[in-house]
Amino acid sequence: MPPKAHAILSASSSERWINCPPSARLCENYEDRGSDYAAEGTDAHALCEFRLKQALGIPAEDPIENLSWYNTETEECAAAYAAYVVELLETAKQTCSDPVVMIEQRVDFSRWVQDGFGTADCIVITDGVMNIVDYKHGKGVEVSAVGNPQMRLYALGALEIFDGIYDIDRVCMTIFQPRKSNVSTDFIEKDALLEWADGYLSERAKLAYDGLGDFHCGEWCRFCKAKTECRERATANLKLARYEFEAPALLEDDEIADILGKVDALTAWANDVKEYALQQAVSGKEWSGWKLVEGRSNRKYTSEAAVAAAVEGAGFDPYEKKVLGVTAMQKLLGKTRFEELLAPYIEKPQGKPTLVPDSDKRPAMNTAKNDFMEEY
C-alpha cells in the first residue's frame, strides 16, 4: 500500500468541505491526532489489498506480522472483499476481452479541485462501464454510495487516467462495508458526472480552497476537527431550545418530527463539548463554576494469578466458567465452522421498536393500530 499523503481538499473529507466550504481551511489549524478506529481501518485496507492481489495472482508481500489490529473478523472481511472484486472482474470479462483492475490506484482530480488527489481502493475498467469499489471497515455508520462525493471524486480521477484508453459511458460506484453487511451501489452517466464536476463541484472546491463560503452544520460535522468549538454547529443545535422544554404532548406533530431529526446530532454535539472541556481542564484550564475531581473507580486485583493461588490454598475454587457469547464464539470458530456447528442453536429475538428515518433500509414494523386495520 503506498504511503498516504493528505490533500487540503481530500476525497475522504469531501462531504464536509463541499457542504461546509470554510471548514477546509479551519481544520488546518488543528492537529491530526488519529484514532484507534483509523488505525484499525488502515490495517484492514492493507490486508484487503494483499488478499485481493493474492486472489488475482499478483505478487504481494504479506503484511500480517506488521498489523496491530489483525484478527479473524478482519481476515473474513478481507476475504469477502477480494471475492467481491474477483466476481466483479469475471462479470466484466463477459462483455470485455481485456478489462483492467487497478488496486490502491492514486487518482488526481485537480482539474476540478485544486491540488485534489486520493487513492481508490479498486478500479475495474471495461468498455462502456467503469467500476469504483471502496472498502469501508467501520461498523458504526452505514455508508451509502448514492450521491457519495468521495466516490465521485475517485471516479473523476480514474476518468482522467483511463477515459482516453477505454470507451467509458457510465460509472458504477460501490461501497463494500462487510461489518455492516452493506454493499451499496450507485450509477451515474459519465456526461452527468462531468456536468456535476464542471459546475457544482468546481464552485464549492474554489470556495473551500480560498476559505470562503458559509459554515453549514450537518452529518459531516462528526469528522470535522473543529466540531467542538464551531459556533455554527452550536447555533444549529441550540435552536432546539426554542421549544423551551415543553411537554411532548404540547408540541405539534411537525415539531416532534423536526426534533427527531436533530436530537442525535444534538446529543453528539453535547458529548463533544463535554469531552473538549474535560481535556482542557486536565491540561490546566479552569472553567467558571466547574472543577476537576477524581471520578469513581472500581476495585481490581493487582495480580489475578496471586489471587487464584491464595484462594485455592484456602480450599476454594476461584474460577467461574461460562459459554462464550455469540460474537466471541464466532471469532473463535470462524464464520463457516460457527454456522456448521451452532446454526440450530442460534436465535435472534425481535429487536426493540426504534424510530428511524424513512431512508433506513429496514422494513417498517406492524403496530397494533395497523394490525387492527388489517382485520377490518
C-alpha positions as CSV (number, residue, x, y, z in Angstrom):
1,M,0.0,0.0,0.0
2,P,1.5,3.4,-1.0
3,P,2.1,6.0,1.8
4,K,-0.9,8.2,2.4
5,A,-0.5,11.9,1.8
6,H,-3.3,14.3,2.7
7,A,-4.7,16.9,0.4
8,I,-6.4,20.1,1.8
9,L,-9.5,19.1,-0.2
10,S,-9.2,15.3,0.1
11,A,-11.7,12.9,-1.4
12,S,-12.3,11.3,2.1
13,S,-13.3,14.7,3.6
14,S,-15.2,15.9,0.5
15,E,-18.7,15.6,2.0
16,R,-17.6,18.0,4.7
17,W,-15.9,20.7,2.6
18,I,-18.5,20.5,-0.2
19,N,-21.3,21.2,2.3
20,C,-19.3,23.5,4.6
21,P,-16.5,25.1,2.4
22,P,-14.8,27.2,5.1
23,S,-14.2,24.2,7.3
24,A,-11.4,23.1,5.0
25,R,-9.1,25.9,5.9
26,L,-10.4,26.0,9.5
27,C,-9.3,22.4,10.1
28,E,-5.7,23.2,9.1
29,N,-5.4,24.9,12.5
30,Y,-5.9,21.6,14.3
31,E,-3.5,18.7,14.9
32,D,-4.4,15.4,13.2
33,R,-4.4,13.1,16.2
34,G,-5.7,10.0,14.5
35,S,-7.6,7.3,16.4
36,D,-7.8,3.6,17.1
37,Y,-10.6,3.4,14.5
38,A,-8.5,4.9,11.8
39,A,-5.5,2.7,12.7
40,E,-7.8,-0.4,12.6
41,G,-9.2,0.7,9.2
42,T,-5.6,1.2,7.8
43,D,-4.7,-2.3,8.8
44,A,-7.9,-3.7,7.3
45,H,-7.1,-1.9,4.0
46,A,-3.6,-3.3,3.9
47,L,-5.0,-6.9,4.4
48,C,-7.7,-6.3,1.8
49,E,-5.0,-5.2,-0.7
50,F,-2.9,-8.3,0.0
51,R,-5.8,-10.8,-0.2
52,L,-7.1,-9.2,-3.5
53,K,-3.7,-9.4,-5.1
54,Q,-3.4,-13.0,-3.9
55,A,-6.7,-13.8,-5.5
56,L,-5.6,-12.2,-8.8
57,G,-2.2,-13.9,-8.8
58,I,-0.3,-10.6,-8.3
59,P,2.9,-10.9,-6.2
60,A,2.5,-9.1,-2.9
61,E,4.2,-9.0,0.5
62,D,2.2,-10.5,3.4
63,P,1.6,-7.6,5.8
64,I,0.1,-9.6,8.7
65,E,3.1,-9.6,11.0
66,N,3.0,-5.8,10.9
67,L,-0.7,-5.4,11.5
68,S,-1.6,-4.4,15.1
69,W,-5.3,-4.9,14.6
70,Y,-5.3,-8.3,12.8
71,N,-7.9,-10.8,13.9
72,T,-10.3,-13.4,12.5
73,E,-13.0,-10.9,11.7
74,T,-10.6,-8.7,9.7
75,E,-9.4,-11.8,7.8
76,E,-13.0,-12.7,6.9
77,C,-13.8,-9.1,5.8
78,A,-10.7,-9.1,3.5
79,A,-11.6,-12.4,2.0
80,A,-15.1,-11.2,1.3
81,Y,-13.8,-8.0,-0.3
82,A,-11.4,-10.0,-2.5
83,A,-14.2,-12.4,-3.5
84,Y,-16.5,-9.5,-4.4
85,V,-13.9,-7.8,-6.7
86,V,-13.0,-11.1,-8.4
87,E,-16.6,-11.7,-9.1
88,L,-16.9,-8.2,-10.5
89,L,-13.9,-8.8,-12.7
90,E,-15.3,-12.1,-14.0
91,T,-18.5,-10.5,-14.9
92,A,-16.7,-7.7,-16.7
93,K,-14.8,-10.3,-18.8
94,Q,-18.2,-11.5,-20.3
95,T,-18.5,-8.2,-22.2
96,C,-14.9,-7.0,-22.5
97,S,-11.9,-9.1,-23.7
98,D,-9.3,-7.0,-21.8
99,P,-10.7,-5.5,-18.6
100,V,-8.2,-4.0,-16.3
101,V,-8.1,-3.9,-12.5
102,M,-6.2,-1.3,-10.6
103,I,-5.6,-1.8,-6.8
104,E,-4.8,1.2,-4.5
105,Q,-4.7,3.5,-7.5
106,R,-3.7,7.1,-6.9
107,V,-6.1,9.4,-8.7
108,D,-5.8,13.1,-9.5
109,F,-8.9,15.2,-9.8
110,S,-7.1,18.6,-9.6
111,R,-8.8,19.7,-12.9
112,W,-11.9,20.5,-10.7
113,V,-10.4,20.6,-7.1
114,Q,-7.1,22.4,-6.6
115,D,-4.4,20.0,-5.5
116,G,-7.0,17.3,-5.3
117,F,-5.9,13.7,-5.2
118,G,-6.8,10.5,-3.5
119,T,-6.3,6.7,-3.5
120,A,-9.1,4.5,-4.9
121,D,-9.2,1.0,-3.3
122,C,-10.1,-0.7,-6.6
123,I,-11.0,0.2,-10.1
124,V,-12.3,-2.2,-12.7
125,I,-12.4,-0.7,-16.2
126,T,-14.1,-2.2,-19.2
127,D,-15.5,-0.7,-22.4
128,G,-18.7,1.1,-21.5
129,V,-18.6,0.8,-17.7
130,M,-16.0,1.8,-15.1
131,N,-16.4,0.3,-11.6
132,I,-15.0,2.0,-8.5
133,V,-15.0,-0.1,-5.3
134,D,-14.3,1.4,-1.9
135,Y,-13.8,-0.7,1.2
136,K,-15.1,0.6,4.5
137,H,-14.2,-1.2,7.7
138,G,-16.3,0.9,10.1
139,K,-19.3,-0.7,11.8
140,G,-20.8,2.4,13.4
141,V,-22.3,4.4,10.5
142,E,-23.6,2.7,7.3
143,V,-22.1,4.5,4.3
144,S,-24.2,4.9,1.1
145,A,-22.7,5.1,-2.3
146,V,-25.7,7.1,-3.6
147,G,-24.6,10.6,-4.4
148,N,-21.4,10.0,-2.5
149,P,-18.9,12.8,-3.3
150,Q,-15.8,10.7,-2.3
151,M,-16.8,8.0,-4.8
152,R,-17.5,10.6,-7.5
153,L,-14.1,12.2,-7.0
154,Y,-12.4,8.8,-7.3
155,A,-14.4,8.3,-10.5
156,L,-13.3,11.7,-11.9
157,G,-9.7,10.9,-11.2
158,A,-10.0,7.5,-12.8
159,L,-11.6,9.0,-15.9
160,E,-8.6,11.4,-16.2
161,I,-6.4,8.2,-16.5
162,F,-8.5,5.8,-18.4
163,D,-11.1,7.6,-20.4
164,G,-8.8,8.0,-23.4
165,I,-8.0,4.3,-23.4
166,Y,-11.4,2.8,-22.8
167,D,-14.7,3.9,-24.2
168,I,-16.4,4.7,-20.9
169,D,-20.0,5.9,-20.9
170,R,-21.1,5.0,-17.3
171,V,-19.6,4.8,-13.9
172,C,-20.6,2.3,-11.2
173,M,-19.6,3.2,-7.7
174,T,-19.8,0.6,-4.8
175,I,-19.2,0.9,-1.1
176,F,-18.2,-2.5,0.3
177,Q,-18.8,-2.4,4.1
178,P,-18.8,-6.0,5.4
179,R,-19.1,-5.3,9.1
180,K,-22.5,-3.6,8.4
181,S,-23.5,-6.2,5.8
182,N,-23.7,-3.2,3.5
183,V,-23.0,-3.3,-0.3
184,S,-24.2,0.0,-1.6
185,T,-24.0,0.8,-5.4
186,D,-24.8,3.9,-7.4
187,F,-24.6,4.5,-11.1
188,I,-24.1,7.8,-13.0
189,E,-23.6,8.6,-16.7
190,K,-20.2,10.0,-17.5
191,D,-21.7,13.1,-19.0
192,A,-23.8,13.8,-15.9
193,L,-20.7,13.2,-13.6
194,L,-18.7,15.7,-15.7
195,E,-21.5,18.2,-15.6
196,W,-21.6,18.0,-11.8
197,A,-17.9,18.4,-11.6
198,D,-17.6,21.3,-14.0
199,G,-20.4,23.2,-12.2
200,Y,-21.3,22.5,-8.5
201,L,-18.1,20.7,-7.5
202,S,-15.7,23.3,-9.0
203,E,-17.6,26.1,-7.4
204,R,-17.6,24.5,-3.9
205,A,-14.0,23.5,-4.2
206,K,-12.9,27.0,-5.1
207,L,-14.8,28.4,-2.1
208,A,-13.2,25.7,0.2
209,Y,-9.7,26.3,-1.1
210,D,-10.0,30.0,-0.6
211,G,-11.6,29.6,2.9
212,L,-14.8,31.3,1.8
213,G,-18.5,30.5,1.8
214,D,-20.8,29.8,4.7
215,F,-20.5,27.4,7.5
216,H,-23.2,24.7,7.4
217,C,-23.9,22.1,10.1
218,G,-24.9,18.5,9.2
219,E,-23.9,14.9,9.5
220,W,-20.5,15.7,8.0
221,C,-19.6,17.5,11.3
222,R,-18.7,14.2,13.1
223,F,-15.4,14.1,11.2
224,C,-14.6,17.8,11.5
225,K,-11.6,18.7,13.7
226,A,-13.2,22.0,14.6
227,K,-16.6,20.4,15.6
228,T,-16.3,21.1,19.3
229,E,-15.6,24.8,19.0
230,C,-17.6,25.6,15.9
231,R,-20.1,28.3,16.6
232,E,-22.3,27.4,13.6
233,R,-22.7,23.9,15.0
234,A,-23.5,25.3,18.4
235,T,-26.1,27.7,17.0
236,A,-27.7,24.9,14.9
237,N,-28.0,22.6,17.9
238,L,-29.2,25.2,20.4
239,K,-32.1,26.0,18.1
240,L,-33.9,23.1,19.8
241,A,-34.1,25.4,22.9
242,R,-36.8,27.3,21.1
243,Y,-39.2,24.6,22.2
244,E,-38.4,25.7,25.8
245,F,-38.7,22.1,27.0
246,E,-42.4,22.0,26.6
247,A,-44.1,18.7,27.5
248,P,-44.0,16.5,24.3
249,A,-47.8,16.3,24.3
250,L,-48.0,20.1,23.8
251,L,-45.8,20.1,20.7
252,E,-47.2,19.9,17.2
253,D,-46.6,16.8,15.1
254,D,-44.2,18.6,12.7
255,E,-42.2,19.9,15.7
256,I,-41.8,16.4,17.1
257,A,-40.6,15.2,13.7
258,D,-38.2,18.1,13.5
259,I,-36.8,17.3,16.9
260,L,-36.4,13.6,16.0
261,G,-34.3,14.6,13.0
262,K,-31.9,16.7,15.1
263,V,-31.7,15.0,18.5
264,D,-28.9,12.6,17.7
265,A,-26.8,15.4,16.3
266,L,-27.6,17.5,19.5
267,T,-26.5,14.6,21.7
268,A,-23.3,14.1,19.7
269,W,-22.5,17.8,19.9
270,A,-23.2,18.0,23.7
271,N,-20.9,15.0,24.2
272,D,-18.2,16.6,22.1
273,V,-18.4,19.8,24.2
274,K,-18.1,17.8,27.4
275,E,-15.1,15.8,26.2
276,Y,-13.4,19.0,25.0
277,A,-14.0,20.8,28.3
278,L,-12.6,17.8,30.2
279,Q,-9.4,17.6,28.2
280,Q,-8.9,21.3,28.5
281,A,-9.4,21.0,32.3
282,V,-6.9,18.2,32.5
283,S,-4.4,20.4,30.7
284,G,-4.9,23.1,33.4
285,K,-7.8,25.3,32.1
286,E,-10.3,26.4,34.8
287,W,-14.0,26.7,33.8
288,S,-16.1,29.1,35.8
289,G,-18.4,27.2,38.2
290,W,-16.7,23.8,37.5
291,K,-13.8,21.9,39.0
292,L,-11.8,18.8,38.1
293,V,-12.2,15.9,40.5
294,E,-11.2,12.2,40.7
295,G,-14.1,10.1,39.3
296,R,-15.4,6.9,41.0
297,S,-13.5,3.7,40.3
298,N,-13.9,0.0,41.0
299,R,-11.7,-2.3,43.0
300,K,-9.5,-4.6,41.0
301,Y,-6.9,-7.3,41.6
302,T,-3.2,-6.4,41.3
303,S,-2.4,-10.0,40.3
304,E,-5.1,-12.5,39.2
305,A,-2.6,-15.3,39.4
306,A,-1.7,-14.5,43.0
307,V,-5.4,-14.1,44.0
308,A,-6.2,-17.5,42.4
309,A,-3.3,-19.2,44.3
310,A,-4.3,-17.7,47.6
311,V,-8.0,-18.7,47.2
312,E,-7.1,-22.2,46.1
313,G,-4.7,-22.5,49.1
314,A,-7.7,-21.7,51.3
315,G,-9.6,-24.6,49.7
316,F,-12.0,-22.6,47.4
317,D,-12.4,-22.5,43.7
318,P,-11.6,-19.0,42.4
319,Y,-12.8,-19.6,38.8
320,E,-16.1,-19.2,37.1
321,K,-16.9,-21.0,33.8
322,K,-19.5,-19.9,31.2
323,V,-20.1,-20.4,27.5
324,L,-18.7,-17.7,25.3
325,G,-21.1,-15.1,23.8
326,V,-22.2,-15.4,20.2
327,T,-19.8,-12.9,18.8
328,A,-16.8,-14.2,20.8
329,M,-17.7,-17.8,19.8
330,Q,-17.9,-16.9,16.1
331,K,-14.5,-15.3,16.3
332,L,-13.2,-18.5,18.0
333,L,-14.6,-20.9,15.4
334,G,-14.7,-18.8,12.3
335,K,-17.9,-17.9,10.4
336,T,-18.1,-21.1,8.4
337,R,-17.4,-23.5,11.3
338,F,-19.7,-21.5,13.5
339,E,-22.6,-21.9,11.1
340,E,-21.9,-25.7,10.7
341,L,-21.8,-26.4,14.4
342,L,-24.2,-23.9,16.0
343,A,-26.8,-22.8,13.5
344,P,-29.5,-24.9,15.0
345,Y,-28.9,-23.4,18.4
346,I,-28.9,-19.7,17.5
347,E,-32.0,-17.5,17.6
348,K,-32.4,-13.8,17.1
349,P,-35.1,-12.3,19.2
350,Q,-37.2,-9.4,17.8
351,G,-35.4,-6.1,18.4
352,K,-36.9,-3.2,20.4
353,P,-39.1,-0.8,18.4
354,T,-36.9,2.1,17.2
355,L,-37.8,5.2,15.3
356,V,-35.5,5.8,12.3
357,P,-35.7,8.0,9.1
358,D,-37.7,6.7,6.1
359,S,-34.4,6.2,4.3
360,D,-33.4,3.3,6.7
361,K,-33.3,0.0,4.8
362,R,-35.2,-2.0,7.5
363,P,-38.9,-2.7,6.8
364,A,-41.5,-0.9,8.9
365,M,-42.9,-2.8,11.9
366,N,-46.6,-3.6,12.1
367,T,-48.2,-1.6,15.0
368,A,-51.2,-2.6,17.0
369,K,-53.2,0.0,15.0
370,N,-52.1,-1.4,11.7
371,D,-53.0,-5.0,12.8
372,F,-56.5,-3.8,13.8
373,M,-57.0,-2.0,10.5
374,E,-55.9,-5.2,8.5
375,E,-58.6,-7.2,10.4
376,Y,-61.3,-4.8,9.5
